Amino acid sequence: MAPMQASVHRYDDEFGSGSVLLDDGREIPFDTAVMDASGLRLLRPGQRVSITMTDTALTRLWIVGIGDNEPIR
């Protein structure tokens, strides 16, 4: 699936997991592995992020311009 935008819905910094809200209102959870791979240390509710996902799961989360190979556009 192509990259999409979402908003952080909740984030547990103790466990590194949480969920995002897609613009259509669907809540998609993510686990520690996704957060660890993002290179980010913290997220806050309402923060806009870019994501990729399969039909059922979020597979990548990032902020444009933050992290390796993520130029600011």
CHARMM-style PDB file with segment names, atoms N, HN, CA, C and O in Angstrom:
ATOM      1  N   MET     1       0.826  -1.182   0.000  1.00  0.00      PROA
ATOM      2  CA  MET     1       0.000   0.000   0.000  1.00  0.00      PROA
ATOM      3  C   MET     1       0.877   1.254   0.000  1.00  0.00      PROA
ATOM      4  O   MET     1       1.969   1.246   0.568  1.00  0.00      PROA
ATOM      5  N   ALA     2       0.418   2.299  -0.615  1.00  0.00      PROA
ATOM      6  HN  ALA     2      -0.470   2.306  -1.076  1.00  0.00      PROA
ATOM      7  CA  ALA     2       1.164   3.558  -0.669  1.00  0.00      PROA
ATOM      8  C   ALA     2       1.167   4.242   0.692  1.00  0.00      PROA
ATOM      9  O   ALA     2       0.259   4.032   1.497  1.00  0.00      PROA
ATOM     10  N   PRO     3       2.185   5.058   0.952  1.00  0.00      PROA
ATOM     11  CA  PRO     3       2.217   5.800   2.218  1.00  0.00      PROA
ATOM     12  C   PRO     3       0.969   6.670   2.385  1.00  0.00      PROA
ATOM     13  O   PRO     3       0.429   7.202   1.415  1.00  0.00      PROA
ATOM     14  N   MET     4       0.527   6.799   3.630  1.00  0.00      PROA
ATOM     15  HN  MET     4       0.965   6.366   4.418  1.00  0.00      PROA
ATOM     16  CA  MET     4      -0.634   7.615   3.966  1.00  0.00      PROA
ATOM     17  C   MET     4      -0.289   8.479   5.174  1.00  0.00      PROA
ATOM     18  O   MET     4       0.740   8.285   5.821  1.00  0.00      PROA
ATOM     19  N   GLN     5      -1.152   9.417   5.460  1.00  0.00      PROA
ATOM     20  HN  GLN     5      -1.988   9.574   4.934  1.00  0.00      PROA
ATOM     21  CA  GLN     5      -1.029  10.253   6.643  1.00  0.00      PROA
ATOM     22  C   GLN     5      -2.015   9.767   7.694  1.00  0.00      PROA
ATOM     23  O   GLN     5      -3.093   9.270   7.369  1.00  0.00      PROA
ATOM     24  N   ALA     6      -1.635   9.915   8.950  1.00  0.00      PROA
ATOM     25  HN  ALA     6      -0.759  10.319   9.214  1.00  0.00      PROA
ATOM     26  CA  ALA     6      -2.500   9.567  10.069  1.00  0.00      PROA
ATOM     27  C   ALA     6      -2.149  10.473  11.243  1.00  0.00      PROA
ATOM     28  O   ALA     6      -1.151  11.193  11.208  1.00  0.00      PROA
ATOM     29  N   SER     7      -2.976  10.432  12.277  1.00  0.00      PROA
ATOM     30  HN  SER     7      -3.787   9.848  12.305  1.00  0.00      PROA
ATOM     31  CA  SER     7      -2.722  11.186  13.511  1.00  0.00      PROA
ATOM     32  C   SER     7      -2.540  10.189  14.645  1.00  0.00      PROA
ATOM     33  O   SER     7      -3.260   9.194  14.733  1.00  0.00      PROA
ATOM     34  N   VAL     8      -1.575  10.463  15.508  1.00  0.00      PROA
ATOM     35  HN  VAL     8      -0.990  11.271  15.436  1.00  0.00      PROA
ATOM     36  CA  VAL     8      -1.373   9.605  16.668  1.00  0.00      PROA
ATOM     37  C   VAL     8      -2.608   9.723  17.559  1.00  0.00      PROA
ATOM     38  O   VAL     8      -3.012  10.825  17.927  1.00  0.00      PROA
ATOM     39  N   HSD     9      -3.201   8.586  17.900  1.00  0.00      PROA
ATOM     40  HN  HSD     9      -2.872   7.690  17.601  1.00  0.00      PROA
ATOM     41  CA  HSD     9      -4.381   8.571  18.766  1.00  0.00      PROA
ATOM     42  C   HSD     9      -3.950   8.374  20.216  1.00  0.00      PROA
ATOM     43  O   HSD     9      -4.352   9.125  21.105  1.00  0.00      PROA
ATOM     44  N   ARG    10      -3.135   7.363  20.437  1.00  0.00      PROA
ATOM     45  HN  ARG    10      -2.809   6.753  19.715  1.00  0.00      PROA
ATOM     46  CA  ARG    10      -2.593   7.139  21.779  1.00  0.00      PROA
ATOM     47  C   ARG    10      -1.199   6.544  21.635  1.00  0.00      PROA
ATOM     48  O   ARG    10      -0.874   5.911  20.630  1.00  0.00      PROA
ATOM     49  N   TYR    11      -0.391   6.759  22.654  1.00  0.00      PROA
ATOM     50  HN  TYR    11      -0.655   7.273  23.470  1.00  0.00      PROA
ATOM     51  CA  TYR    11       0.972   6.230  22.651  1.00  0.00      PROA
ATOM     52  C   TYR    11       1.394   5.946  24.084  1.00  0.00      PROA
ATOM     53  O   TYR    11       1.273   6.808  24.955  1.00  0.00      PROA
ATOM     54  N   ASP    12       1.889   4.741  24.327  1.00  0.00      PROA
ATOM     55  HN  ASP    12       1.988   4.041  23.620  1.00  0.00      PROA
ATOM     56  CA  ASP    12       2.377   4.342  25.649  1.00  0.00      PROA
ATOM     57  C   ASP    12       3.901   4.310  25.582  1.00  0.00      PROA
ATOM     58  O   ASP    12       4.480   3.384  25.014  1.00  0.00      PROA
ATOM     59  N   ASP    13       4.555   5.326  26.163  1.00  0.00      PROA
ATOM     60  HN  ASP    13       4.085   6.079  26.624  1.00  0.00      PROA
ATOM     61  CA  ASP    13       6.016   5.422  26.057  1.00  0.00      PROA
ATOM     62  C   ASP    13       6.722   4.336  26.863  1.00  0.00      PROA
ATOM     63  O   ASP    13       7.896   4.060  26.613  1.00  0.00      PROA
ATOM     64  N   GLU    14       6.043   3.716  27.819  1.00  0.00      PROA
ATOM     65  HN  GLU    14       5.090   3.940  28.022  1.00  0.00      PROA
ATOM     66  CA  GLU    14       6.647   2.627  28.569  1.00  0.00      PROA
ATOM     67  C   GLU    14       6.806   1.378  27.693  1.00  0.00      PROA
ATOM     68  O   GLU    14       7.815   0.678  27.777  1.00  0.00      PROA
ATOM     69  N   PHE    15       5.822   1.110  26.868  1.00  0.00      PROA
ATOM     70  HN  PHE    15       5.002   1.678  26.799  1.00  0.00      PROA
ATOM     71  CA  PHE    15       5.845  -0.093  26.039  1.00  0.00      PROA
ATOM     72  C   PHE    15       6.176   0.180  24.577  1.00  0.00      PROA
ATOM     73  O   PHE    15       6.475  -0.753  23.832  1.00  0.00      PROA
ATOM     74  N   GLY    16       6.127   1.454  24.147  1.00  0.00      PROA
ATOM     75  HN  GLY    16       5.883   2.212  24.752  1.00  0.00      PROA
ATOM     76  CA  GLY    16       6.439   1.793  22.756  1.00  0.00      PROA
ATOM     77  C   GLY    16       5.389   1.339  21.775  1.00  0.00      PROA
ATOM     78  O   GLY    16       5.695   1.042  20.620  1.00  0.00      PROA
ATOM     79  N   SER    17       4.159   1.283  22.225  1.00  0.00      PROA
ATOM     80  HN  SER    17       3.910   1.524  23.164  1.00  0.00      PROA
ATOM     81  CA  SER    17       3.063   0.878  21.348  1.00  0.00      PROA
ATOM     82  C   SER    17       1.941   1.889  21.442  1.00  0.00      PROA
ATOM     83  O   SER    17       1.931   2.733  22.338  1.00  0.00      PROA
ATOM     84  N   GLY    18       0.994   1.807  20.519  1.00  0.00      PROA
ATOM     85  HN  GLY    18       1.001   1.121  19.791  1.00  0.00      PROA
ATOM     86  CA  GLY    18      -0.120   2.739  20.542  1.00  0.00      PROA
ATOM     87  C   GLY    18      -1.020   2.532  19.353  1.00  0.00      PROA
ATOM     88  O   GLY    18      -1.163   1.415  18.854  1.00  0.00      PROA
ATOM     89  N   SER    19      -1.629   3.612  18.897  1.00  0.00      PROA
ATOM     90  HN  SER    19      -1.513   4.519  19.302  1.00  0.00      PROA
ATOM     91  CA  SER    19      -2.499   3.530  17.734  1.00  0.00      PROA
ATOM     92  C   SER    19      -2.521   4.877  17.025  1.00  0.00      PROA
ATOM     93  O   SER    19      -2.203   5.917  17.603  1.00  0.00      PROA
ATOM     94  N   VAL    20      -2.903   4.823  15.766  1.00  0.00      PROA
ATOM     95  HN  VAL    20      -3.161   3.978  15.297  1.00  0.00      PROA
ATOM     96  CA  VAL    20      -3.085   6.027  14.965  1.00  0.00      PROA
ATOM     97  C   VAL    20      -4.514   6.041  14.449  1.00  0.00      PROA
ATOM     98  O   VAL    20      -5.166   5.001  14.359  1.00  0.00      PROA
ATOM     99  N   LEU    21      -4.990   7.229  14.113  1.00  0.00      PROA
ATOM    100  HN  LEU    21      -4.461   8.074  14.187  1.00  0.00      PROA
ATOM    101  CA  LEU    21      -6.291   7.377  13.483  1.00  0.00      PROA
ATOM    102  C   LEU    21      -6.080   7.775  12.033  1.00  0.00      PROA
ATOM    103  O   LEU    21      -5.403   8.759  11.737  1.00  0.00      PROA
ATOM    104  N   LEU    22      -6.670   6.996  11.132  1.00  0.00      PROA
ATOM    105  HN  LEU    22      -7.221   6.196  11.373  1.00  0.00      PROA
ATOM    106  CA  LEU    22      -6.653   7.371   9.726  1.00  0.00      PROA
ATOM    107  C   LEU    22      -7.638   8.514   9.526  1.00  0.00      PROA
ATOM    108  O   LEU    22      -8.501   8.749  10.372  1.00  0.00      PROA
ATOM    109  N   ASP    23      -7.512   9.221   8.413  1.00  0.00      PROA
ATOM    110  HN  ASP    23      -6.811   9.029   7.726  1.00  0.00      PROA
ATOM    111  CA  ASP    23      -8.389  10.358   8.177  1.00  0.00      PROA
ATOM    112  C   ASP    23      -9.853   9.946   8.041  1.00  0.00      PROA
ATOM    113  O   ASP    23     -10.743  10.782   8.195  1.00  0.00      PROA
ATOM    114  N   ASP    24     -10.115   8.662   7.753  1.00  0.00      PROA
ATOM    115  HN  ASP    24      -9.392   7.983   7.628  1.00  0.00      PROA
ATOM    116  CA  ASP    24     -11.505   8.192   7.680  1.00  0.00      PROA
ATOM    117  C   ASP    24     -12.046   7.762   9.041  1.00  0.00      PROA
ATOM    118  O   ASP    24     -13.178   7.288   9.131  1.00  0.00      PROA
ATOM    119  N   GLY    25     -11.241   7.923  10.114  1.00  0.00      PROA
ATOM    120  HN  GLY    25     -10.321   8.309  10.041  1.00  0.00      PROA
ATOM    121  CA  GLY    25     -11.681   7.624  11.466  1.00  0.00      PROA
ATOM    122  C   GLY    25     -11.324   6.243  11.982  1.00  0.00      PROA
ATOM    123  O   GLY    25     -11.561   5.949  13.154  1.00  0.00      PROA
ATOM    124  N   ARG    26     -10.756   5.381  11.132  1.00  0.00      PROA
ATOM    125  HN  ARG    26     -10.564   5.620  10.180  1.00  0.00      PROA
ATOM    126  CA  ARG    26     -10.367   4.046  11.601  1.00  0.00      PROA
ATOM    127  C   ARG    26      -9.160   4.138  12.518  1.00  0.00      PROA
ATOM    128  O   ARG    26      -8.211   4.871  12.239  1.00  0.00      PROA
ATOM    129  N   GLU    27      -9.201   3.384  13.618  1.00  0.00      PROA
ATOM    130  HN  GLU    27      -9.971   2.789  13.845  1.00  0.00      PROA
ATOM    131  CA  GLU    27      -8.075   3.322  14.543  1.00  0.00      PROA
ATOM    132  C   GLU    27      -7.238   2.093  14.196  1.00  0.00      PROA
ATOM    133  O   GLU    27      -7.761   0.982  14.109  1.00  0.00      PROA
ATOM    134  N   ILE    28      -5.932   2.299  13.999  1.00  0.00      PROA
ATOM    135  HN  ILE    28      -5.507   3.201  14.070  1.00  0.00      PROA
ATOM    136  CA  ILE    28      -5.013   1.227  13.638  1.00  0.00      PROA
ATOM    137  C   ILE    28      -3.941   1.124  14.726  1.00  0.00      PROA
ATOM    138  O   ILE    28      -3.192   2.077  14.939  1.00  0.00      PROA
ATOM    139  N   PRO    29      -3.858  -0.016  15.415  1.00  0.00      PROA
ATOM    140  CA  PRO    29      -2.834  -0.175  16.456  1.00  0.00      PROA
ATOM    141  C   PRO    29      -1.452  -0.434  15.858  1.00  0.00      PROA
ATOM    142  O   PRO    29      -1.336  -0.906  14.727  1.00  0.00      PROA
ATOM    143  N   PHE    30      -0.416  -0.123  16.619  1.00  0.00      PROA
ATOM    144  HN  PHE    30      -0.511   0.260  17.538  1.00  0.00      PROA
ATOM    145  CA  PHE    30       0.946  -0.504  16.233  1.00  0.00      PROA
ATOM    146  C   PHE    30       1.666  -1.012  17.467  1.00  0.00      PROA
ATOM    147  O   PHE    30       1.362  -0.617  18.592  1.00  0.00      PROA
ATOM    148  N   ASP    31       2.635  -1.904  17.234  1.00  0.00      PROA
ATOM    149  HN  ASP    31       2.882  -2.226  16.320  1.00  0.00      PROA
ATOM    150  CA  ASP    31       3.343  -2.522  18.358  1.00  0.00      PROA
ATOM    151  C   ASP    31       4.750  -1.963  18.498  1.00  0.00      PROA
ATOM    152  O   ASP    31       5.171  -1.100  17.728  1.00  0.00      PROA
ATOM    153  N   THR    32       5.458  -2.459  19.477  1.00  0.00      PROA
ATOM    154  HN  THR    32       5.116  -3.160  20.102  1.00  0.00      PROA
ATOM    155  CA  THR    32       6.800  -1.993  19.790  1.00  0.00      PROA
ATOM    156  C   THR    32       7.750  -2.111  18.610  1.00  0.00      PROA
ATOM    157  O   THR    32       8.588  -1.232  18.411  1.00  0.00      PROA
ATOM    158  N   ALA    33       7.640  -3.177  17.823  1.00  0.00      PROA
ATOM    159  HN  ALA    33       6.959  -3.891  17.985  1.00  0.00      PROA
ATOM    160  CA  ALA    33       8.544  -3.376  16.682  1.00  0.00      PROA
ATOM    161  C   ALA    33       8.424  -2.240  15.674  1.00  0.00      PROA
ATOM    162  O   ALA    33       9.431  -1.797  15.120  1.00  0.00      PROA
ATOM    163  N   VAL    34       7.209  -1.764  15.431  1.00  0.00      PROA
ATOM    164  HN  VAL    34       6.391  -2.123  15.881  1.00  0.00      PROA
ATOM    165  CA  VAL    34       7.005  -0.650  14.492  1.00  0.00      PROA
ATOM    166  C   VAL    34       7.649   0.613  15.047  1.00  0.00      PROA
ATOM    167  O   VAL    34       8.326   1.339  14.319  1.00  0.00      PROA
ATOM    168  N   MET    35       7.441   0.876  16.323  1.00  0.00      PROA
ATOM    169  HN  MET    35       6.890   0.286  16.915  1.00  0.00      PROA
ATOM    170  CA  MET    35       8.025   2.070  16.941  1.00  0.00      PROA
ATOM    171  C   MET    35       9.543   1.983  16.957  1.00  0.00      PROA
ATOM    172  O   MET    35      10.216   2.964  16.645  1.00  0.00      PROA
ATOM    173  N   ASP    36      10.095   0.831  17.314  1.00  0.00      PROA
ATOM    174  HN  ASP    36       9.548   0.034  17.568  1.00  0.00      PROA
ATOM    175  CA  ASP    36      11.553   0.661  17.341  1.00  0.00      PROA
ATOM    176  C   ASP    36      12.159   0.913  15.967  1.00  0.00      PROA
ATOM    177  O   ASP    36      13.218   1.531  15.864  1.00  0.00      PROA
ATOM    178  N   ALA    37      11.506   0.446  14.920  1.00  0.00      PROA
ATOM    179  HN  ALA    37      10.645  -0.056  15.004  1.00  0.00      PROA
ATOM    180  CA  ALA    37      12.017   0.613  13.556  1.00  0.00      PROA
ATOM    181  C   ALA    37      11.883   2.050  13.056  1.00  0.00      PROA
ATOM    182  O   ALA    37      12.536   2.428  12.084  1.00  0.00      PROA
ATOM    183  N   SER    38      11.046   2.850  13.707  1.00  0.00      PROA
ATOM    184  HN  SER    38      10.515   2.544  14.496  1.00  0.00      PROA
ATOM    185  CA  SER    38      10.805   4.219  13.237  1.00  0.00      PROA
ATOM    186  C   SER    38      11.987   5.147  13.481  1.00  0.00      PROA
ATOM    187  O   SER    38      12.152   6.136  12.767  1.00  0.00      PROA
ATOM    188  N   GLY    39      12.810   4.843  14.479  1.00  0.00      PROA
ATOM    189  HN  GLY    39      12.676   4.040  15.059  1.00  0.00      PROA
ATOM    190  CA  GLY    39      13.895   5.745  14.849  1.00  0.00      PROA
ATOM    191  C   GLY    39      13.432   6.891  15.731  1.00  0.00      PROA
ATOM    192  O   GLY    39      14.244   7.728  16.128  1.00  0.00      PROA
ATOM    193  N   LEU    40      12.148   6.945  16.044  1.00  0.00      PROA
ATOM    194  HN  LEU    40      11.489   6.266  15.722  1.00  0.00      PROA
ATOM    195  CA  LEU    40      11.603   7.991  16.905  1.00  0.00      PROA
ATOM    196  C   LEU    40      11.662   7.539  18.353  1.00  0.00      PROA
ATOM    197  O   LEU    40      11.643   6.343  18.644  1.00  0.00      PROA
ATOM    198  N   ARG    41      11.732   8.498  19.249  1.00  0.00      PROA
ATOM    199  HN  ARG    41      11.748   9.470  19.013  1.00  0.00      PROA
ATOM    200  CA  ARG    41      11.768   8.162  20.672  1.00  0.00      PROA
ATOM    201  C   ARG    41      10.421   8.373  21.352  1.00  0.00      PROA
ATOM    202  O   ARG    41      10.111   7.698  22.334  1.00  0.00      PROA
ATOM    203  N   LEU    42       9.634   9.287  20.848  1.00  0.00      PROA
ATOM    204  HN  LEU    42       9.887   9.835  20.050  1.00  0.00      PROA
ATOM    205  CA  LEU    42       8.392   9.673  21.510  1.00  0.00      PROA
ATOM    206  C   LEU    42       7.372  10.116  20.470  1.00  0.00      PROA
ATOM    207  O   LEU    42       7.732  10.640  19.416  1.00  0.00      PROA
ATOM    208  N   LEU    43       6.120   9.905  20.772  1.00  0.00      PROA
ATOM    209  HN  LEU    43       5.828   9.479  21.629  1.00  0.00      PROA
ATOM    210  CA  LEU    43       5.018  10.429  19.969  1.00  0.00      PROA
ATOM    211  C   LEU    43       4.045  11.106  20.913  1.00  0.00      PROA
ATOM    212  O   LEU    43       3.995  10.785  22.101  1.00  0.00      PROA
ATOM    213  N   ARG    44       3.270  12.042  20.385  1.00  0.00      PROA
ATOM    214  HN  ARG    44       3.310  12.303  19.420  1.00  0.00      PROA
ATOM    215  CA  ARG    44       2.264  12.693  21.213  1.00  0.00      PROA
ATOM    216  C   ARG    44       0.913  12.608  20.508  1.00  0.00      PROA
ATOM    217  O   ARG    44       0.864  12.673  19.280  1.00  0.00      PROA
ATOM    218  N   PRO    45      -0.169  12.467  21.242  1.00  0.00      PROA
ATOM    219  CA  PRO    45      -1.494  12.425  20.624  1.00  0.00      PROA
ATOM    220  C   PRO    45      -1.725  13.654  19.751  1.00  0.00      PROA
ATOM    221  O   PRO    45      -1.395  14.777  20.130  1.00  0.00      PROA
ATOM    222  N   GLY    46      -2.297  13.416  18.580  1.00  0.00      PROA
ATOM    223  HN  GLY    46      -2.565  12.504  18.271  1.00  0.00      PROA
ATOM    224  CA  GLY    46      -2.573  14.490  17.634  1.00  0.00      PROA
ATOM    225  C   GLY    46      -1.463  14.727  16.623  1.00  0.00      PROA
ATOM    226  O   GLY    46      -1.683  15.380  15.604  1.00  0.00      PROA
ATOM    227  N   GLN    47      -0.287  14.209  16.889  1.00  0.00      PROA
ATOM    228  HN  GLN    47      -0.108  13.678  17.718  1.00  0.00      PROA
ATOM    229  CA  GLN    47       0.852  14.397  15.996  1.00  0.00      PROA
ATOM    230  C   GLN    47       0.591  13.700  14.660  1.00  0.00      PROA
ATOM    231  O   GLN    47       0.120  12.563  14.630  1.00  0.00      PROA
ATOM    232  N   ARG    48       0.899  14.385  13.556  1.00  0.00      PROA
ATOM    233  HN  ARG    48       1.281  15.309  13.580  1.00  0.00      PROA
ATOM    234  CA  ARG    48       0.715  13.804  12.225  1.00  0.00      PROA
ATOM    235  C   ARG    48       1.944  12.962  11.892  1.00  0.00      PROA
ATOM    236  O   ARG    48       3.080  13.378  12.120  1.00  0.00      PROA
ATOM    237  N   VAL    49       1.698  11.787  11.355  1.00  0.00      PROA
ATOM    238  HN  VAL    49       0.775  11.449  11.170  1.00  0.00      PROA
ATOM    239  CA  VAL    49       2.756  10.868  10.967  1.00  0.00      PROA
ATOM    240  C   VAL    49       2.422  10.284   9.597  1.00  0.00      PROA
ATOM    241  O   VAL    49       1.269  10.290   9.165  1.00  0.00      PROA
ATOM    242  N   SER    50       3.438   9.788   8.937  1.00  0.00      PROA
ATOM    243  HN  SER    50       4.374   9.783   9.288  1.00  0.00      PROA
ATOM    244  CA  SER    50       3.254   9.029   7.701  1.00  0.00      PROA
ATOM    245  C   SER    50       3.302   7.563   8.074  1.00  0.00      PROA
ATOM    246  O   SER    50       4.053   7.170   8.966  1.00  0.00      PROA
ATOM    247  N   ILE    51       2.505   6.751   7.395  1.00  0.00      PROA
ATOM    248  HN  ILE    51       1.895   7.070   6.670  1.00  0.00      PROA
ATOM    249  CA  ILE    51       2.470   5.320   7.687  1.00  0.00      PROA
ATOM    250  C   ILE    51       2.368   4.518   6.397  1.00  0.00      PROA
ATOM    251  O   ILE    51       1.928   5.017   5.361  1.00  0.00      PROA
ATOM    252  N   THR    52       2.783   3.271   6.491  1.00  0.00      PROA
ATOM    253  HN  THR    52       3.141   2.865   7.333  1.00  0.00      PROA
ATOM    254  CA  THR    52       2.444   2.277   5.481  1.00  0.00      PROA
ATOM    255  C   THR    52       1.844   1.100   6.236  1.00  0.00      PROA
ATOM    256  O   THR    52       2.162   0.854   7.399  1.00  0.00      PROA
ATOM    257  N   MET    53       0.975   0.386   5.549  1.00  0.00      PROA
ATOM    258  HN  MET    53       0.717   0.585   4.604  1.00  0.00      PROA
ATOM    259  CA  MET    53       0.329  -0.749   6.192  1.00  0.00      PROA
ATOM    260  C   MET    53      -0.074  -1.800   5.178  1.00  0.00      PROA
ATOM    261  O   MET    53      -0.218  -1.517   3.988  1.00  0.00      PROA
ATOM    262  N   THR    54      -0.255  -3.025   5.671  1.00  0.00      PROA
ATOM    263  HN  THR    54      -0.138  -3.254   6.637  1.00  0.00      PROA
ATOM    264  CA  THR    54      -0.839  -4.088   4.872  1.00  0.00      PROA
ATOM    265  C   THR    54      -2.353  -3.917   4.964  1.00  0.00      PROA
ATOM    266  O   THR    54      -2.833  -2.892   5.449  1.00  0.00      PROA
ATOM    267  N   ASP    55      -3.091  -4.895   4.511  1.00  0.00      PROA
ATOM    268  HN  ASP    55      -2.701  -5.728   4.117  1.00  0.00      PROA
ATOM    269  CA  ASP    55      -4.545  -4.818   4.621  1.00  0.00      PROA
ATOM    270  C   ASP    55      -5.011  -4.779   6.073  1.00  0.00      PROA
ATOM    271  O   ASP    55      -6.093  -4.272   6.368  1.00  0.00      PROA
ATOM    272  N   THR    56      -4.191  -5.317   6.982  1.00  0.00      PROA
ATOM    273  HN  THR    56      -3.312  -5.730   6.742  1.00  0.00      PROA
ATOM    274  CA  THR    56      -4.653  -5.451   8.366  1.00  0.00      PROA
ATOM    275  C   THR    56      -3.754  -4.837   9.433  1.00  0.00      PROA
ATOM    276  O   THR    56      -4.175  -4.713  10.583  1.00  0.00      PROA
ATOM    277  N   ALA    57      -2.525  -4.450   9.083  1.00  0.00      PROA
ATOM    278  HN  ALA    57      -2.183  -4.551   8.149  1.00  0.00      PROA
ATOM    279  CA  ALA    57      -1.600  -3.996  10.128  1.00  0.00      PROA
ATOM    280  C   ALA    57      -0.721  -2.835   9.663  1.00  0.00      PROA
ATOM    281  O   ALA    57      -0.354  -2.740   8.491  1.00  0.00      PROA
ATOM    282  N   LEU    58      -0.400  -1.973  10.596  1.00  0.00      PROA
ATOM    283  HN  LEU    58      -0.698  -2.051  11.547  1.00  0.00      PROA
ATOM    284  CA  LEU    58       0.545  -0.894  10.339  1.00  0.00      PROA
ATOM    285  C   LEU    58       1.949  -1.507  10.304  1.00  0.00      PROA
ATOM    286  O   LEU    58       2.328  -2.238  11.219  1.00  0.00      PROA
ATOM    287  N   THR    59       2.723  -1.213   9.250  1.00  0.00      PROA
ATOM    288  HN  THR    59       2.416  -0.619   8.506  1.00  0.00      PROA
ATOM    289  CA  THR    59       4.046  -1.810   9.104  1.00  0.00      PROA
ATOM    290  C   THR    59       5.183  -0.814   9.234  1.00  0.00      PROA
ATOM    291  O   THR    59       6.317  -1.201   9.516  1.00  0.00      PROA
ATOM    292  N   ARG    60       4.896   0.458   9.033  1.00  0.00      PROA
ATOM    293  HN  ARG    60       3.974   0.773   8.804  1.00  0.00      PROA
ATOM    294  CA  ARG    60       5.940   1.481   9.154  1.00  0.00      PROA
ATOM    295  C   ARG    60       5.306   2.796   9.573  1.00  0.00      PROA
ATOM    296  O   ARG    60       4.202   3.130   9.143  1.00  0.00      PROA
ATOM    297  N   LEU    61       6.019   3.546  10.423  1.00  0.00      PROA
ATOM    298  HN  LEU    61       6.916   3.274  10.773  1.00  0.00      PROA
ATOM    299  CA  LEU    61       5.559   4.828  10.930  1.00  0.00      PROA
ATOM    300  C   LEU    61       6.763   5.768  10.921  1.00  0.00      PROA
ATOM    301  O   LEU    61       7.845   5.383  11.364  1.00  0.00      PROA
ATOM    302  N   TRP    62       6.593   6.988  10.425  1.00  0.00      PROA
ATOM    303  HN  TRP    62       5.714   7.301  10.065  1.00  0.00      PROA
ATOM    304  CA  TRP    62       7.689   7.945  10.422  1.00  0.00      PROA
ATOM    305  C   TRP    62       7.154   9.361  10.311  1.00  0.00      PROA
ATOM    306  O   TRP    62       5.979   9.576  10.017  1.00  0.00      PROA
ATOM    307  N   ILE    63       8.027  10.316  10.548  1.00  0.00      PROA
ATOM    308  HN  ILE    63       8.983  10.142  10.787  1.00  0.00      PROA
ATOM    309  CA  ILE    63       7.730  11.725  10.352  1.00  0.00      PROA
ATOM    310  C   ILE    63       8.617  12.185   9.212  1.00  0.00      PROA
ATOM    311  O   ILE    63       9.835  12.019   9.262  1.00  0.00      PROA
ATOM    312  N   VAL    64       8.018  12.758   8.195  1.00  0.00      PROA
ATOM    313  HN  VAL    64       7.028  12.893   8.155  1.00  0.00      PROA
ATOM    314  CA  VAL    64       8.784  13.219   7.037  1.00  0.00      PROA
ATOM    315  C   VAL    64       9.866  14.180   7.495  1.00  0.00      PROA
ATOM    316  O   VAL    64       9.601  15.149   8.206  1.00  0.00      PROA
ATOM    317  N   GLY    65      11.094  13.894   7.073  1.00  0.00      PROA
ATOM    318  HN  GLY    65      11.310  13.107   6.496  1.00  0.00      PROA
ATOM    319  CA  GLY    65      12.220  14.752   7.413  1.00  0.00      PROA
ATOM    320  C   GLY    65      12.977  14.325   8.662  1.00  0.00      PROA
ATOM    321  O   GLY    65      14.004  14.916   8.997  1.00  0.00      PROA
ATOM    322  N   ILE    66      12.479  13.299   9.358  1.00  0.00      PROA
ATOM    323  HN  ILE    66      11.645  12.818   9.086  1.00  0.00      PROA
ATOM    324  CA  ILE    66      13.160  12.823  10.560  1.00  0.00      PROA
ATOM    325  C   ILE    66      13.543  11.368  10.350  1.00  0.00      PROA
ATOM    326  O   ILE    66      12.685  10.520  10.103  1.00  0.00      PROA
ATOM    327  N   GLY    67      14.820  11.086  10.447  1.00  0.00      PROA
ATOM    328  HN  GLY    67      15.517  11.774  10.647  1.00  0.00      PROA
ATOM    329  CA  GLY    67      15.307   9.719  10.294  1.00  0.00      PROA
ATOM    330  C   GLY    67      16.150   9.548   9.043  1.00  0.00      PROA
ATOM    331  O   GLY    67      16.198  10.426   8.181  1.00  0.00      PROA
ATOM    332  N   ASP    68      16.808   8.410   8.961  1.00  0.00      PROA
ATOM    333  HN  ASP    68      16.769   7.697   9.661  1.00  0.00      PROA
ATOM    334  CA  ASP    68      17.654   8.107   7.820  1.00  0.00      PROA
ATOM    335  C   ASP    68      16.844   8.104   6.535  1.00  0.00      PROA
ATOM    336  O   ASP    68      15.734   7.573   6.484  1.00  0.00      PROA
ATOM    337  N   ASN    69      17.409   8.699   5.506  1.00  0.00      PROA
ATOM    338  HN  ASN    69      18.311   9.131   5.547  1.00  0.00      PROA
ATOM    339  CA  ASN    69      16.803   8.724   4.176  1.00  0.00      PROA
ATOM    340  C   ASN    69      15.421   9.372   4.156  1.00  0.00      PROA
ATOM    341  O   ASN    69      14.585   9.013   3.326  1.00  0.00      PROA
ATOM    342  N   GLU    70      15.174  10.305   5.043  1.00  0.00      PROA
ATOM    343  HN  GLU    70      15.853  10.597   5.717  1.00  0.00      PROA
ATOM    344  CA  GLU    70      13.893  11.006   5.081  1.00  0.00      PROA
ATOM    345  C   GLU    70      14.127  12.503   4.874  1.00  0.00      PROA
ATOM    346  O   GLU    70      14.140  13.274   5.834  1.00  0.00      PROA
ATOM    347  N   PRO    71      14.312  12.911   3.611  1.00  0.00      PROA
ATOM    348  CA  PRO    71      14.532  14.342   3.367  1.00  0.00      PROA
ATOM    349  C   PRO    71      13.269  15.149   3.643  1.00  0.00      PROA
ATOM    350  O   PRO    71      12.153  14.665   3.453  1.00  0.00      PROA
ATOM    351  N   ILE    72      13.459  16.369   4.088  1.00  0.00      PROA
ATOM    352  HN  ILE    72      14.366  16.763   4.242  1.00  0.00      PROA
ATOM    353  CA  ILE    72      12.334  17.283   4.267  1.00  0.00      PROA
ATOM    354  C   ILE    72      11.884  17.714   2.881  1.00  0.00      PROA
ATOM    355  O   ILE    72      12.695  18.135   2.056  1.00  0.00      PROA
ATOM    356  N   ARG    73      10.603  17.606   2.636  1.00  0.00      PROA
ATOM    357  HN  ARG    73       9.944  17.264   3.306  1.00  0.00      PROA
ATOM    358  CA  ARG    73      10.057  17.948   1.306  1.00  0.00      PROA
ATOM    359  C   ARG    73       9.372  19.265   1.335  1.00  0.00      PROA
ATOM    360  OT1 ARG    73       8.855  19.714   0.312  1.00  0.00      PROA
TER     361      ARG     73
END
